[in-house]
Amino acid sequence: TTSGSIRADGNITINDDLTDGDTVLTFGSDTTSETLKFLDAEDRFEFSDDLNVTGNLTAGAVTSSGNVSLSQNISIGAGSIYHNGTHLVLRA
């Protein structure tokens, strides 16, 4: 347990003992704390709240169990997908 800031000139390792189970990083808040979990069995990360990205987001694959909202075009190789106000357009 520590209070104040945690600072490091190098790497920070969470779950250094490699125990089985999820690893959680909790961000305290004035209302509800939020978490970033590494789900051990699923071998993936999970955010407890929305994730906003400023800049580019690059992924090998994107899977959604709900809605995906975009405010700009989606680039696919040399092509793109965008909404022209009426239709979804795929440009190769």
C-alpha atoms as an extended CHARMM CRD file, in Angstrom:
* protein
*
        92  EXT
         1         1  THR       CA              0.0000000000        0.0000000000        0.0000000000  PROA      1               0.0000000000
         2         2  THR       CA              1.2300000000        3.4660000000       -0.8660000000  PROA      2               0.0000000000
         3         3  SER       CA             -0.1400000000        6.9750000000       -0.8550000000  PROA      3               0.0000000000
         4         4  GLY       CA              0.6780000000        9.7520000000       -3.2710000000  PROA      4               0.0000000000
         5         5  SER       CA              2.2690000000        9.1500000000       -6.6590000000  PROA      5               0.0000000000
         6         6  ILE       CA              3.9740000000        6.0310000000       -7.9370000000  PROA      6               0.0000000000
         7         7  ARG       CA              6.8980000000        6.9450000000      -10.1980000000  PROA      7               0.0000000000
         8         8  ALA       CA              9.3580000000        4.7670000000      -12.0430000000  PROA      8               0.0000000000
         9         9  ASP       CA             12.3130000000        5.3940000000      -14.3360000000  PROA      9               0.0000000000
        10        10  GLY       CA             11.7150000000        1.9930000000      -15.9410000000  PROA      10              0.0000000000
        11        11  ASN       CA              8.9760000000       -0.6130000000      -16.2900000000  PROA      11              0.0000000000
        12        12  ILE       CA              6.1620000000       -1.2250000000      -13.8270000000  PROA      12              0.0000000000
        13        13  THR       CA              4.9540000000       -4.8310000000      -13.5460000000  PROA      13              0.0000000000
        14        14  ILE       CA              1.5480000000       -5.7870000000      -12.1550000000  PROA      14              0.0000000000
        15        15  ASN       CA              1.0330000000       -9.3890000000      -10.9690000000  PROA      15              0.0000000000
        16        16  ASP       CA              4.7680000000      -10.0350000000      -10.8570000000  PROA      16              0.0000000000
        17        17  ASP       CA              4.2380000000      -13.3750000000       -9.0790000000  PROA      17              0.0000000000
        18        18  LEU       CA              2.2930000000      -14.6540000000      -12.1510000000  PROA      18              0.0000000000
        19        19  THR       CA             -0.5990000000      -15.9540000000      -10.0690000000  PROA      19              0.0000000000
        20        20  ASP       CA             -3.6370000000      -17.3250000000      -11.8810000000  PROA      20              0.0000000000
        21        21  GLY       CA             -6.5500000000      -14.9120000000      -12.0940000000  PROA      21              0.0000000000
        22        22  ASP       CA             -7.4550000000      -11.4680000000      -13.3480000000  PROA      22              0.0000000000
        23        23  THR       CA             -5.2340000000       -8.4500000000      -12.7210000000  PROA      23              0.0000000000
        24        24  VAL       CA             -6.9540000000       -5.1390000000      -11.9810000000  PROA      24              0.0000000000
        25        25  LEU       CA             -5.8040000000       -1.5250000000      -12.1090000000  PROA      25              0.0000000000
        26        26  THR       CA             -8.3770000000        0.6850000000      -10.3240000000  PROA      26              0.0000000000
        27        27  PHE       CA             -8.8200000000        4.4170000000      -10.9010000000  PROA      27              0.0000000000
        28        28  GLY       CA            -10.5370000000        6.0510000000       -7.9290000000  PROA      28              0.0000000000
        29        29  SER       CA            -13.1730000000        8.6700000000       -8.6290000000  PROA      29              0.0000000000
        30        30  ASP       CA            -15.4280000000       10.9900000000       -6.6760000000  PROA      30              0.0000000000
        31        31  THR       CA            -18.4250000000        8.8470000000       -7.6450000000  PROA      31              0.0000000000
        32        32  THR       CA            -17.6760000000        5.3550000000       -8.9910000000  PROA      32              0.0000000000
        33        33  SER       CA            -14.1960000000        3.9040000000       -9.3830000000  PROA      33              0.0000000000
        34        34  GLU       CA            -13.3280000000        2.5330000000      -12.8230000000  PROA      34              0.0000000000
        35        35  THR       CA            -11.0090000000       -0.3360000000      -13.7030000000  PROA      35              0.0000000000
        36        36  LEU       CA             -8.7280000000       -1.6670000000      -16.3950000000  PROA      36              0.0000000000
        37        37  LYS       CA             -8.6120000000       -5.4570000000      -16.0480000000  PROA      37              0.0000000000
        38        38  PHE       CA             -6.4970000000       -8.0800000000      -17.7170000000  PROA      38              0.0000000000
        39        39  LEU       CA             -8.7840000000      -11.1160000000      -17.8720000000  PROA      39              0.0000000000
        40        40  ASP       CA             -6.5210000000      -14.1120000000      -17.4140000000  PROA      40              0.0000000000
        41        41  ALA       CA             -8.7790000000      -16.8670000000      -18.8070000000  PROA      41              0.0000000000
        42        42  GLU       CA             -9.9060000000      -14.7690000000      -21.8090000000  PROA      42              0.0000000000
        43        43  ASP       CA             -6.3640000000      -13.3930000000      -22.3690000000  PROA      43              0.0000000000
        44        44  ARG       CA             -7.6330000000       -9.8530000000      -23.0540000000  PROA      44              0.0000000000
        45        45  PHE       CA             -8.0600000000       -6.3930000000      -21.5130000000  PROA      45              0.0000000000
        46        46  GLU       CA            -11.4120000000       -5.0100000000      -20.3690000000  PROA      46              0.0000000000
        47        47  PHE       CA            -12.2980000000       -1.4100000000      -19.4760000000  PROA      47              0.0000000000
        48        48  SER       CA            -15.1490000000       -0.8110000000      -17.0360000000  PROA      48              0.0000000000
        49        49  ASP       CA            -16.1570000000        2.4100000000      -18.8020000000  PROA      49              0.0000000000
        50        50  ASP       CA            -15.9440000000        4.0870000000      -22.2030000000  PROA      50              0.0000000000
        51        51  LEU       CA            -12.6050000000        4.3950000000      -23.9760000000  PROA      51              0.0000000000
        52        52  ASN       CA            -11.9370000000        7.5670000000      -25.9560000000  PROA      52              0.0000000000
        53        53  VAL       CA             -8.9390000000        7.6500000000      -28.2720000000  PROA      53              0.0000000000
        54        54  THR       CA             -7.3800000000       10.8970000000      -29.4470000000  PROA      54              0.0000000000
        55        55  GLY       CA             -5.4250000000       10.1600000000      -32.6020000000  PROA      55              0.0000000000
        56        56  ASN       CA             -5.3110000000        6.8720000000      -34.4760000000  PROA      56              0.0000000000
        57        57  LEU       CA             -6.4940000000        3.5040000000      -33.2110000000  PROA      57              0.0000000000
        58        58  THR       CA             -4.9390000000        0.5590000000      -35.0340000000  PROA      58              0.0000000000
        59        59  ALA       CA             -6.1810000000       -2.9880000000      -34.5560000000  PROA      59              0.0000000000
        60        60  GLY       CA             -5.6000000000       -6.3830000000      -36.1010000000  PROA      60              0.0000000000
        61        61  ALA       CA             -9.2770000000       -7.1830000000      -35.6050000000  PROA      61              0.0000000000
        62        62  VAL       CA            -12.2560000000       -5.4000000000      -34.0780000000  PROA      62              0.0000000000
        63        63  THR       CA            -15.1150000000       -7.2780000000      -32.4360000000  PROA      63              0.0000000000
        64        64  SER       CA            -18.1360000000       -5.6060000000      -30.8930000000  PROA      64              0.0000000000
        65        65  SER       CA            -21.0110000000       -7.0350000000      -28.8930000000  PROA      65              0.0000000000
        66        66  GLY       CA            -22.7810000000       -3.6650000000      -29.1250000000  PROA      66              0.0000000000
        67        67  ASN       CA            -22.7440000000       -0.4300000000      -31.0960000000  PROA      67              0.0000000000
        68        68  VAL       CA            -19.6010000000        1.0900000000      -32.5780000000  PROA      68              0.0000000000
        69        69  SER       CA            -19.6560000000        4.8660000000      -33.0860000000  PROA      69              0.0000000000
        70        70  LEU       CA            -17.2640000000        6.6930000000      -35.3980000000  PROA      70              0.0000000000
        71        71  SER       CA            -17.0220000000       10.3830000000      -36.1850000000  PROA      71              0.0000000000
        72        72  GLN       CA            -14.5860000000        9.9820000000      -39.0860000000  PROA      72              0.0000000000
        73        73  ASN       CA            -13.8910000000        7.5850000000      -41.9660000000  PROA      73              0.0000000000
        74        74  ILE       CA            -12.6480000000        4.0280000000      -41.5440000000  PROA      74              0.0000000000
        75        75  SER       CA             -9.5640000000        3.2710000000      -43.6440000000  PROA      75              0.0000000000
        76        76  ILE       CA             -9.0430000000       -0.2640000000      -44.9460000000  PROA      76              0.0000000000
        77        77  GLY       CA             -5.7380000000       -0.6320000000      -46.7550000000  PROA      77              0.0000000000
        78        78  ALA       CA             -6.0950000000        1.6910000000      -49.7510000000  PROA      78              0.0000000000
        79        79  GLY       CA             -9.9010000000        1.9510000000      -49.3510000000  PROA      79              0.0000000000
        80        80  SER       CA            -12.3000000000        3.5140000000      -46.8960000000  PROA      80              0.0000000000
        81        81  ILE       CA            -15.7980000000        3.2240000000      -45.4560000000  PROA      81              0.0000000000
        82        82  TYR       CA            -17.8030000000        6.3300000000      -44.6610000000  PROA      82              0.0000000000
        83        83  HSD       CA            -21.3670000000        7.5460000000      -44.2160000000  PROA      83              0.0000000000
        84        84  ASN       CA            -22.4130000000       10.1830000000      -46.7640000000  PROA      84              0.0000000000
        85        85  GLY       CA            -25.4000000000       11.3340000000      -44.7230000000  PROA      85              0.0000000000
        86        86  THR       CA            -27.7440000000        8.7870000000      -46.2980000000  PROA      86              0.0000000000
        87        87  HSD       CA            -25.8030000000        5.5990000000      -47.0920000000  PROA      87              0.0000000000
        88        88  LEU       CA            -22.7480000000        3.6990000000      -45.9200000000  PROA      88              0.0000000000
        89        89  VAL       CA            -20.1950000000        3.9200000000      -48.7670000000  PROA      89              0.0000000000
        90        90  LEU       CA            -17.3030000000        1.5100000000      -49.4090000000  PROA      90              0.0000000000
        91        91  ARG       CA            -14.5710000000        2.9970000000      -51.5870000000  PROA      91              0.0000000000
        92        92  ALA       CA            -11.8600000000        0.6420000000      -52.8540000000  PROA      92              0.0000000000
